[in-house]
């Protein structure tokens, strides 16, 4: 039970899960790092202005994974967590959409991640660090072609 990377949930005799990291006479609940990282990743993607999660290499691997038949989105891509008995810390790497106020975006991400993780796991989120790796520019096919500088 010392392995925090293994998901183990024990329930009380009434079938109710105990509080995260807490012990009772009927059992103990341990929340895995993977669980917290998926919750944080989903909560981050819900925030308007987040284009993608992860740094350059993580996004490239994620794009390849999604193209494989049967491949799914890695919900914890770009999310790092540390989970203790009663607390969690979250690090999130994002790509923001152009035109979004980054300070406001980071505050919205923090608010949504803290709310989701605390509500679903019962852990106290002590910090959420947001790193913006890039800004996504929507350069679609309808963008005007640049005129050559010289002829």
C-alpha positions, 0 to 999 in steps of 0.5 A: 500500500506504500506505492502511491502510483497504484490506484487502491480504493477501499470502501467502508462496510456501508459501501461508502468510500472514505475521505482521500488519504484518510483512515477509518476502522473500515479501511483506507483510501489512496488516490493515485497520481494518475487519477489526479492528473486526469482530473486536472487535465480535463478541468484545464481543457474545459477552460476557454482559451486553452488550445492544447496541453503539454510542451512541444514534444508532449504535443507531438507524441499526443498528435501521433497517438490520436492518429493511431486507429483506436487511439484516444486523447491522453487526458493527463498530457501536460500535467504533472502532480504530486499527491500526498496523504491529504494534499496535492500539487499540480503543474500544468503546461499549456498552449494558449489561444492568441488574444486571450489574457494569459493572467486571466487564463491562468487564474481560470485554470487554477480555479477550475482545477482546484475546484474539480480536484478537491470536489472529486478526491477530497484532497487539498490542492496547495498549488497549481502552477501554469506554464504557457509554452506557446500561443496558438495562432489561427492561420486558416486557409482564408488568411490573406496571402502576403504580397511579395516585398520585391518584384 
